[in-house]
């Protein structure tokens, strides 16, 4: 057993401790940054919506009400914890952690900064060693993010099932159906980014977006980004796709029977996932921590080292998308469930698949030396014909259902 923890004599002991210190600092940064970002996101959403609705919002606890979220968390921590008589106690207690932990795991692969100028590729020097400003940079980082986002739905599903009540169960069933409907469109939109970038590593994707013209939102033709942000909003159960917890028909949805700290974990998971997804959008489509560059002109932030400047750019870009999510909540009405399903299956999945095929045809044409315009026109004709056939099939199916319904 001792051999498992032995240090290779060939390694310098200082290097080993430096490596362990770097990993420990990264874990602490990710954990603290995630909690603080979530707390500030709750305050930011309440404050922005209050401004949009001509209200004041939080303003009593701390300066500008910044400590209101902390006060709410302390209150929930000391409230009475209730478990329904018909609930499965073990699964009921486990479900909030299955929803909360994946949010932090997804945040671990996001490049939070770094020096991407020249050939640095995001590397910085800590304690005499080169490293990246992210907890982990696996070669399949994007697939890891997709896998973790799929796991998160189990927390919601088990919460609804274990509560022993019909309303939470209906909310959890909606969650699983919604995840299946939008996970395919989400993955296909990311596939377009991977096709252009040629890597699954999040830092590698950021490294390919050195200027605005190289941002994937432009190189992929904008459409994958639009599909991604719509599908991501549905994956997060954010308005206008928050049918999982629709109060009109499901009381509070999957978390109806939860109270105290377990309810707080679901609450934190929702807002933490919003922050993580915004950071992932910035990483995939808008250069992540890369500074904004127009051609050879780079917009510098004065008096800030290059290694830290990337963190400021990431925060600025993420803040834009956090505001967009708040704007969605304050502006858009909730969809009906049939509209939710139609949007996912009939529009987003065909559109993301068709656009991916168009990008793949263009790339194949360039590799083979074919005329790009001819390839694009031919591919567009094929996609238009395919879309027409899909619409015909949908109309025939609808007519058949109406005919069968009239028979009864």
C-alpha positions as CSV (number, residue, x, y, z in Angstrom):
1,X,0.0,0.0,0.0
2,X,2.8,2.4,0.8
3,X,4.1,2.0,-2.7
4,X,1.0,3.7,-4.0
5,X,1.9,6.9,-2.3
6,X,5.7,6.8,-2.7
7,X,7.4,9.7,-4.5
8,X,9.7,8.8,-7.4
9,X,13.3,9.4,-6.2
10,X,14.1,10.8,-9.6
11,X,11.8,13.7,-9.0
12,X,12.7,16.8,-7.1
13,X,10.7,16.9,-3.9
14,X,10.2,20.7,-4.4
15,X,8.6,20.1,-7.8
16,X,6.2,17.6,-6.3
17,X,5.1,20.0,-3.5
18,X,4.8,22.8,-6.0
19,X,2.6,20.7,-8.2
20,X,0.4,19.7,-5.2
21,X,0.2,23.4,-4.2
22,X,-0.9,24.5,-7.7
23,X,-3.6,21.8,-7.8
24,X,-4.8,22.8,-4.3
25,X,-4.9,26.5,-5.3
26,X,-6.9,25.6,-8.4
27,X,-9.4,23.6,-6.5
28,X,-9.9,26.4,-4.0
29,X,-10.2,29.0,-6.8
30,X,-12.9,27.0,-8.6
31,X,-14.9,26.2,-5.5
32,X,-14.8,29.8,-4.1
33,X,-15.3,31.4,-7.5
34,X,-18.3,29.2,-8.1
35,X,-19.9,30.0,-4.8
36,X,-19.2,33.7,-5.0
37,X,-20.3,33.9,-8.7
38,X,-23.6,32.1,-7.8
39,X,-24.3,34.4,-4.9
40,X,-23.6,37.5,-7.0
41,X,-25.7,36.0,-9.9
42,X,-28.8,35.8,-7.6
43,X,-28.3,39.4,-6.5
44,X,-27.6,40.5,-10.1
45,X,-30.8,38.9,-11.4
46,X,-33.0,40.3,-8.7
47,X,-31.5,43.8,-9.1
48,X,-31.7,43.8,-12.9
49,X,-35.3,42.5,-13.0
50,X,-36.2,45.1,-10.4
51,X,-34.8,47.8,-12.6
52,X,-36.7,46.5,-15.6
53,X,-40.0,46.4,-13.6
54,X,-39.4,49.9,-12.0
55,X,-38.8,48.4,-8.5
56,X,-35.9,48.8,-6.1
57,X,-34.8,45.2,-5.5
58,X,-32.4,44.1,-2.7
59,X,-31.0,47.2,-0.9
60,X,-31.0,46.5,2.8
61,X,-28.5,43.8,3.6
62,X,-25.0,45.0,2.9
63,X,-23.9,47.7,0.4
64,X,-26.4,47.8,-2.5
65,X,-28.0,44.6,-1.0
66,X,-25.0,42.5,-2.0
67,X,-25.3,40.3,1.1
68,X,-29.0,39.6,0.6
69,X,-28.2,36.2,-1.0
70,X,-25.9,35.3,1.9
71,X,-28.6,36.2,4.4
72,X,-31.1,34.1,2.5
73,X,-28.7,31.1,2.5
74,X,-28.1,31.4,6.3
75,X,-31.9,31.6,6.9
76,X,-32.5,28.4,4.7
77,X,-29.6,26.6,6.5
78,X,-31.4,27.0,9.9
79,X,-34.9,26.3,8.7
80,X,-36.7,23.1,9.6
81,X,-35.9,20.2,7.3
82,X,-39.0,18.2,6.3
83,X,-39.2,14.8,4.7
84,X,-42.6,13.7,3.4
85,X,-44.1,10.4,4.9
86,X,-44.2,8.8,1.4
87,X,-40.8,9.9,0.4
88,X,-37.8,7.5,-0.1
89,X,-35.5,9.0,2.5
90,X,-32.1,8.0,1.0
91,X,-32.9,9.1,-2.6
92,X,-34.7,12.2,-1.3
93,X,-31.6,13.3,0.5
94,X,-29.2,12.3,-2.3
95,X,-31.0,14.1,-5.2
96,X,-30.0,17.7,-4.3
97,X,-26.3,16.7,-4.3
98,X,-26.7,15.1,-7.7
99,X,-28.0,18.4,-9.0
100,X,-25.4,20.6,-7.2
101,X,-22.1,18.7,-7.7
102,X,-22.3,18.5,-11.6
103,X,-22.4,22.3,-11.7
104,X,-19.0,22.5,-10.1
105,X,-17.6,19.7,-12.2
106,X,-18.5,21.5,-15.4
107,X,-16.9,24.7,-14.1
108,X,-13.6,22.8,-13.6
109,X,-12.9,22.6,-17.4
110,X,-13.5,26.3,-18.1
111,X,-10.3,28.4,-18.8
112,X,-10.6,31.2,-16.2
113,X,-7.7,33.2,-17.6
114,X,-4.2,32.8,-18.9
115,X,-1.9,34.4,-21.4
116,X,-3.0,33.5,-25.0
117,X,-0.9,36.0,-26.7
118,X,1.6,34.7,-29.3
119,X,2.5,31.1,-28.7
120,X,1.7,31.0,-25.0
121,X,-1.5,29.0,-25.5
122,X,-2.9,30.2,-22.2
123,X,0.1,29.1,-20.1
124,X,1.1,31.1,-17.0
125,X,3.9,30.6,-14.5
126,X,3.0,29.7,-11.0
127,X,5.7,28.7,-8.4
128,X,8.2,28.4,-11.2
129,X,6.0,25.9,-13.2
130,X,3.9,26.5,-16.3
131,X,0.3,25.7,-15.9
132,X,-3.2,26.7,-17.1
133,X,-5.7,28.8,-15.2
134,X,-8.3,26.0,-15.1
135,X,-8.6,23.1,-12.8
136,X,-8.4,20.4,-15.5
137,X,-7.8,20.5,-19.3
138,X,-8.7,17.0,-20.5
139,X,-8.3,16.2,-24.2
140,X,-12.1,15.5,-24.3
141,X,-13.1,18.5,-22.3
142,X,-16.2,19.3,-24.4
143,X,-17.5,15.8,-24.2
144,X,-17.0,15.9,-20.4
145,X,-19.2,19.0,-20.2
146,X,-21.9,17.3,-22.2
147,X,-21.7,14.2,-20.0
148,X,-21.9,16.2,-16.8
149,X,-24.9,18.3,-18.1
150,X,-26.7,15.0,-18.8
151,X,-26.0,13.7,-15.3
152,X,-27.5,16.8,-13.7
153,X,-31.0,15.8,-14.8
154,X,-30.8,12.7,-12.6
155,X,-30.9,14.9,-9.6
156,X,-34.1,16.5,-10.8
157,X,-35.6,13.2,-11.8
158,X,-34.8,11.4,-8.6
159,X,-36.0,14.4,-6.6
160,X,-39.4,14.2,-8.2
161,X,-39.7,10.5,-8.0
162,X,-38.5,10.2,-4.3
163,X,-40.9,12.9,-3.0
164,X,-43.9,10.6,-3.1
165,X,-46.1,13.3,-4.7
166,X,-47.6,13.5,-8.1
167,X,-46.7,17.2,-8.8
168,X,-42.9,16.7,-8.3
169,X,-43.1,13.5,-10.3
170,X,-44.7,15.3,-13.2
171,X,-42.0,18.0,-13.0
172,X,-39.2,15.4,-13.1
173,X,-40.8,13.6,-16.1
174,X,-40.9,16.9,-17.9
175,X,-37.3,17.5,-17.0
176,X,-36.2,14.2,-18.6
177,X,-38.3,14.7,-21.7
178,X,-36.9,18.3,-22.1
179,X,-33.3,17.1,-21.7
180,X,-33.7,14.5,-24.3
181,X,-35.3,16.9,-26.7
182,X,-32.6,19.6,-26.5
183,X,-29.5,17.6,-25.7
184,X,-29.3,16.5,-29.4
185,X,-29.5,20.1,-30.7
186,X,-27.0,21.2,-28.1
187,X,-24.5,18.5,-29.2
188,X,-25.0,19.1,-32.9
189,X,-24.3,22.8,-32.4
190,X,-21.1,22.0,-30.5
191,X,-20.2,19.6,-33.3
192,X,-20.0,22.5,-35.7
193,X,-17.5,24.2,-33.3
194,X,-15.4,21.0,-33.1
195,X,-15.4,20.7,-36.9
196,X,-13.9,24.2,-37.2
197,X,-11.6,24.1,-34.2
198,X,-10.4,20.5,-34.7
199,X,-10.0,19.8,-31.0
200,X,-12.2,18.7,-28.0
201,X,-10.0,20.6,-25.5
202,X,-11.6,23.8,-24.1
203,X,-8.2,25.6,-24.0
204,X,-7.5,24.4,-27.5
205,X,-10.8,25.9,-28.7
206,X,-9.9,29.2,-27.0
207,X,-6.5,29.2,-28.5
208,X,-7.9,29.1,-32.1
209,X,-9.9,32.3,-31.5
210,X,-7.2,34.9,-31.5
211,X,-9.2,37.7,-33.0
212,X,-12.8,38.6,-33.6
213,X,-12.8,37.2,-37.1
214,X,-11.6,33.9,-35.7
215,X,-14.4,33.7,-33.1
216,X,-16.4,30.5,-33.7
217,X,-19.6,32.5,-33.7
218,X,-18.4,34.0,-37.0
219,X,-16.5,31.0,-38.5
220,X,-19.5,28.7,-37.9
221,X,-21.9,31.1,-39.4
222,X,-23.8,32.3,-36.3
223,X,-26.5,29.6,-36.6
224,X,-24.9,27.1,-34.3
225,X,-24.5,29.8,-31.7
226,X,-28.2,30.7,-31.9
227,X,-29.2,27.0,-31.6
228,X,-26.8,26.5,-28.7
229,X,-28.0,29.4,-26.6
230,X,-31.7,28.3,-27.1
231,X,-30.9,24.7,-26.3
232,X,-28.8,25.7,-23.4
233,X,-31.6,27.8,-22.0
234,X,-33.9,24.8,-22.2
235,X,-31.2,22.6,-20.6
236,X,-31.0,25.0,-17.7
237,X,-34.7,25.1,-17.2
238,X,-34.6,28.8,-17.4
239,X,-37.5,31.0,-18.7
240,X,-39.1,30.7,-21.2
241,X,-38.4,26.9,-20.9
242,X,-39.0,26.6,-17.1
243,X,-41.9,24.1,-17.5
244,X,-40.2,21.7,-15.1
245,X,-41.2,24.0,-12.2
246,X,-44.3,25.7,-13.7
247,X,-46.3,27.0,-10.8
248,X,-49.6,27.3,-12.7
249,X,-50.0,23.5,-12.9
250,X,-47.2,21.9,-10.8
251,X,-47.2,24.0,-7.6
252,X,-43.3,24.3,-7.5
253,X,-42.4,21.4,-9.7
254,X,-39.8,18.8,-8.8
255,X,-38.7,20.6,-5.6
256,X,-42.2,21.2,-4.2
257,X,-41.5,18.9,-1.1
258,X,-38.0,20.3,-0.4
259,X,-37.2,22.8,2.3
260,X,-34.2,24.1,4.3
261,X,-30.7,23.5,2.9
262,X,-31.8,20.9,0.4
263,X,-34.0,23.4,-1.3
264,X,-31.1,25.8,-1.2
265,X,-28.9,23.3,-3.0
266,X,-31.4,23.1,-5.9
267,X,-31.6,26.9,-5.9
268,X,-27.8,27.2,-6.0
269,X,-27.4,24.5,-8.7
270,X,-29.8,26.4,-11.0
271,X,-27.9,29.7,-10.8
272,X,-24.5,28.0,-10.8
273,X,-25.4,26.2,-14.0
274,X,-26.4,29.5,-15.5
275,X,-22.9,30.9,-14.7
276,X,-21.2,27.8,-16.0
277,X,-23.2,27.7,-19.2
278,X,-22.5,31.4,-19.9
279,X,-18.8,30.7,-19.4
280,X,-19.0,27.7,-21.7
281,X,-20.8,29.8,-24.4
282,X,-18.0,32.4,-24.1
283,X,-15.4,29.6,-24.3
284,X,-16.9,27.9,-27.4
285,X,-18.0,30.9,-29.4
286,X,-16.4,34.2,-28.2
287,X,-12.7,33.4,-27.5
288,X,-13.0,32.8,-23.7
289,X,-10.2,34.7,-21.9
290,X,-8.7,35.9,-25.2
291,X,-8.5,39.7,-25.4
292,X,-10.6,41.4,-28.0
293,X,-8.5,41.8,-31.1
294,X,-9.4,43.4,-34.5
295,X,-6.9,42.2,-37.0
296,X,-3.5,42.9,-35.4
297,X,-4.9,45.5,-33.0
298,X,-5.4,44.1,-29.5
299,X,-7.4,46.0,-26.9
300,X,-5.3,46.1,-23.8
301,X,-6.4,46.7,-20.3
302,X,-3.7,49.0,-18.9
303,X,-1.7,48.2,-15.8
304,X,-2.8,44.5,-15.7
305,X,-0.4,41.7,-16.5
306,X,-1.2,39.5,-19.5
307,X,-1.8,36.4,-17.3
308,X,-4.5,38.2,-15.3
309,X,-5.9,40.2,-18.1
310,X,-7.6,37.1,-19.6
311,X,-9.7,36.7,-16.4
312,X,-11.0,40.3,-16.8
313,X,-12.0,39.6,-20.4
314,X,-13.7,36.4,-19.4
315,X,-15.7,38.1,-16.7
316,X,-16.8,40.9,-19.1
317,X,-18.0,38.4,-21.7
318,X,-19.7,36.2,-19.2
319,X,-21.5,39.2,-17.7
320,X,-23.0,40.0,-21.1
321,X,-24.6,36.5,-21.3
322,X,-25.8,36.6,-17.7
323,X,-27.6,39.8,-18.5
324,X,-29.1,38.1,-21.6
325,X,-30.5,35.3,-19.4
326,X,-32.0,37.8,-16.9
327,X,-33.4,39.6,-19.9
328,X,-35.1,36.4,-21.1
329,X,-36.6,35.9,-17.7
330,X,-38.0,39.4,-17.5
331,X,-39.3,39.5,-21.0
332,X,-40.4,36.2,-22.5
333,X,-43.6,34.4,-21.6
334,X,-43.4,30.7,-20.8
335,X,-44.0,28.3,-23.7
336,X,-46.7,25.7,-23.8
337,X,-45.3,22.1,-23.5
338,X,-46.3,21.2,-27.0
339,X,-44.5,24.3,-28.3
340,X,-41.4,23.3,-26.3
341,X,-41.4,19.8,-27.9
342,X,-42.1,21.2,-31.4
343,X,-39.2,23.7,-31.1
344,X,-36.8,21.0,-30.0
345,X,-37.7,18.2,-32.4
346,X,-39.0,20.0,-35.5
347,X,-36.8,23.1,-35.7
348,X,-33.6,23.0,-33.6
349,X,-32.5,19.4,-34.3
350,X,-33.1,19.6,-38.1
351,X,-31.5,23.1,-38.3
352,X,-28.4,22.1,-36.3
353,X,-27.9,18.8,-38.3
354,X,-28.4,20.6,-41.6
355,X,-26.0,23.4,-40.7
356,X,-23.4,20.9,-39.6
357,X,-23.7,19.0,-42.9
358,X,-23.3,22.3,-44.8
359,X,-20.1,23.1,-42.9
360,X,-18.8,19.6,-43.4
361,X,-19.5,19.8,-47.1
362,X,-17.6,23.1,-47.3
363,X,-14.6,21.7,-45.4
364,X,-14.6,18.6,-47.7
365,X,-14.8,20.8,-50.8
366,X,-11.8,22.9,-49.6
367,X,-9.7,19.8,-48.8
368,X,-10.5,18.3,-52.3
369,X,-9.9,21.6,-54.1
370,X,-13.5,22.0,-55.3
371,X,-15.2,25.3,-55.9
372,X,-16.5,26.6,-52.6
373,X,-19.5,28.4,-54.1
374,X,-20.6,25.4,-56.1
375,X,-20.3,23.1,-53.0
376,X,-22.3,25.6,-50.9
377,X,-25.1,26.1,-53.4
378,X,-25.4,22.3,-54.0
379,X,-25.4,21.6,-50.3
380,X,-28.0,24.4,-49.7
381,X,-30.3,22.9,-52.4
382,X,-30.0,19.4,-50.8
383,X,-30.8,20.9,-47.4
384,X,-33.8,22.9,-48.7
385,X,-35.2,19.7,-50.4
386,X,-34.7,17.8,-47.2
387,X,-36.4,20.4,-45.1
388,X,-39.4,20.4,-47.6
389,X,-39.6,16.6,-47.3
390,X,-39.6,16.9,-43.5
391,X,-42.4,19.4,-43.5
392,X,-44.5,17.2,-45.8
393,X,-43.9,14.2,-43.5
394,X,-45.0,16.3,-40.5
395,X,-48.2,17.5,-42.3
396,X,-49.0,13.9,-43.3
397,X,-48.5,12.7,-39.7
398,X,-50.7,15.5,-38.3
399,X,-53.4,14.7,-40.9
400,X,-53.3,11.0,-39.9
401,X,-53.6,11.8,-36.2
402,X,-56.6,14.1,-36.9
403,X,-58.2,11.4,-38.9
404,X,-57.7,8.8,-36.2
405,X,-59.1,11.2,-33.6
406,X,-62.2,11.9,-35.6
407,X,-62.9,8.1,-35.7
408,X,-63.4,8.1,-32.0
